């Protein structure tokens, strides 16, 4: 893919239903999807899950999620920078309705899957929050649907808050090969928001193989970056402007796991994620 294909500025995938709409066909891969729906006060949105499992994650505001005969009240949050959020899981082959009295913005993180798991509610207090890295590489990871915190068939999703001036997704790492016990093959979407007016950041993806993915993008709120392969990182936050990103991952492996390989040129100086 070219850098233009990998960096999707705000509005690049928008349509009548979604502010962001990235499906496997648009991304040029097989599993991972991301949508962002914006609802006016008293607005509703209905969709069918098809061959994918989905998590409804409030970015701003709260909502009611109806999944078949189950109804989940999501308190949500004021913004992605304010706190973790509760969320709802919707299995494949069902119908979902999202309704919001006050309105808001809601991410739909999806992955093509085989198993049909039950609809469930994810409480905010049960989201594991990890302080990763140190010094200018410190960031906060909200593992709401990481491989070891919430059961899905294929989908892996986490949120990261990077303080202004810091680097995250660092040292550069990759997960584009199936190497049992060492590395898992995962397609990844980064969706970004930057705190404060005129804020920006930078995202790097560079080849792990001849002809591989290569992009250096200036990032603003509402942008997305696709990582079908390659080393990715750092994600750099402008001083004075915290950076948020939502990572959505899935792949073809028989087991759902997040195993990464650090770039050898950076391991000695960084020690990995410490």
N, C-alpha and C positions, 0 to 999 in steps of 0.2 A: 504494500500500500504506500501511497505518497503521503507526505505530511498533511496535505489538504484533506485526505481521507481520514486521517487519524485525529486531527484537531477539529472539533465541531463547535464553532462559536455559537453563542446564545441565538436561538431562532433558526439555526441551520436545519434542524429536523422537526420544527414545529408544524402542526397542522390544526385542523378545526377542533380536534379533541385534546391534543397534548401540546404543552410547551416544549417538551423533549420527547422524542419517540425513536428509540434505537432498538431495532429488532435484529435477529441474526442475519436476515437478508440485507439490511442496511449496513450492518457491520462487516459482512463478508465472512461470517463464521457460522457456528452450528448451535450454540447453547444460550449465551448471555443476552439479556434484554434490560432496558431501562426506559421507563416513561415517567413524566412529571405532569400531573393534572392540576390545573388551577381552577378552584371553584369560587364563584361569587357567593355572597350570603344566601342561604337556603338553596344552594346549588346541589345537584346530584350528578353522579357519573356511574354508568353501568358498563361492564365489560364481561366477556367470557374468557376464561383462562386458557382454553384450548389445550395444547399439548405441553403447557408450561405450568410450573408452580410460581406463585407470586407472594411477595410481602408488601403490604400497604404500610408505608412509613410516613407519618406526618413530618413535613419540613417546617411548616408554619400553620398553626391552628389545630383544631381537633375535628373529629368526625365520627360518624357511626358507620360501621362496615357490616353489611348484610351478606353472609355467605351461606347459601341454601337455607337451612332452618336455624342457623346460628347468627346471633347479632352481637357485635363487639363495640363497646363505647371506647374510643381512643381519645384520651385527654389531650394528647399532642403536646405542643410547646409553643412558646412565643417566637422562637427562631432556632435555627440549627446551632447557634452559638450559645443559647441559653441553657440547654440541658439535654440529657438523653430523652428519648421518647418511647412510649409504648407503641405497639405495632400489632398487625394481624396477619396471619398466614392463610393463604387461600390455595387449595390443591388444584391440580389440573382437572379439566373436564367439569367445570362448574361455572356458575354465574355470580358475579360480585357487584354489589351496589355500594357506592360511597356517597354519603350525604353529610353536609356541613351547614349548621345553622348560621355560624358566623363567617363562613368562608375560610379558605386557606389554600395551601399548596401541599401536595401529597406525592411522594415518590412511589412508584411501583417497580420493585426490583424483581426480575423474573429469570427463570432458567428452564429450558426444555428438559423434561424429565420422564421417567418411566413409572415410578411408583406413585400411587395416589394416597397421600397421607391425610390425616384429619385436619379440618380447619381449627385454628388455635389462636389464642391471645397471648402476646408477649408483654408482660408487665415491665414498666420502666425500671423499678427497683431491682429487678433480676438481671439487668443488662450488665455484664462484666465490663468494667472500665480499667484499661491498662495504661500505665504511664510508661511509654516506650522511649528509649534513647535518653540522652543527657545533654546538658549544656545547650549549645545552639542547635542540637539535633533532637531536643526533647519535643514530644508531642503526646497527645492523649488519644487513645484508640478505644472506641465504643464497640465492643464485640457482640452486637445484638444478634447476629446470625452467623457467627463464625462457625467453623466446622465442629468445634467442640463445645459450643454453648447453646445451640438451638437446632433441633432436628429438621433437616430438609432432605430431599432426595439428591439434588445436584447443587442447589443454590448456596453460595457463600456471600455474605454481605457484611460490611463493617463501615463505621464512620471514623474519620480522623480529624482532629482539631490541631492545627499547627500554629503556634504563637507567631505573631508578626516578627519578621527577621530571622526565623528559624528555617531549617531544612528538614523535610521528612521524606518518606520513601527512600531513605538513605541509610546505609550504602546501597548503590544500585543493585538490583536483584532481578531474577527472572523465574518464570514458571511456564516454560514452553516445551518441555520434554517430559515424557513419562520415564522416570528412573526410580523404580520402587525403593521406598525408604529414604530417598534423597530429594526428589523433585516431582511435582505433579503438574500436569498439563492443564492450564486454566486460561480461558479468555477473560479479559478484565476491562471494565468500564470505570473511568474516573469521572464523577460529576462534581463540579466545583461551585462554591460560593465564597465570596470574599467579604469580610466585615468592614463596614464603613464606606462612605462615598469615594469613588475614584480609586478603589483598591484594586490591586492586581497581584498576580503571581506568575511563576514559570514552571513548566513541566518538561522534563526530558525523557525521551525514549530513544534508545540507540541499538543498533543491530547486534544480535548474538550469533548471526549467521550471515553469509553472503546474500545481499539483497533483502535483508530483514528490515523491520520497521525502524524508522528514523524520523524524529520530530523534536524540535525545540519550540514550544508554544508559549506565547504570552496569554495568561489565563485571566478571565474576568467572571463575575457571577453568572451562572447559567451555562457556562461552557462545559463541554465534555471532551475527554480524550480516550481513544480506544487503544488497547494494548493487546493485539492478537499474538504477539511474540516479542522477544527482545528484552534487553536490560531496561528497566525503568526506574527513574529516580535520578536526581532529587526532584521533589516538589518544593518550590521555594516561595515563602510568603514575604510579601513586601513589609518592611518595618512599619509598625503602627497599624497593620491590618492583618488580623488573624485569618487563616485560610481553613475552610472546611472542604473535605471531599468525602463523597460516598463511593465506596468500592463495591462493585457487583462482579462476581466471578462464578464461573461454571466451566466444566470441561467434560471430556469423554471417558475419563478414568472410571474403573469399576468401583472404586471407593471414593467417597467425598472427603478430601483432605487438602490442606494448604501446606505444601512443602515447597520451599524456595531455595534458590542457589544464589549466594552473594557473588558479585563481581570480584574476581581474584585480585585485581589491582587495588581494591579498596578495603579488603578484609583486614590486612595487617595493621593499617592505620586506624581502623574504626572498631575492629573486634565484632563486627556485626551490629545487631540492634542492642546496644548497651548504653 
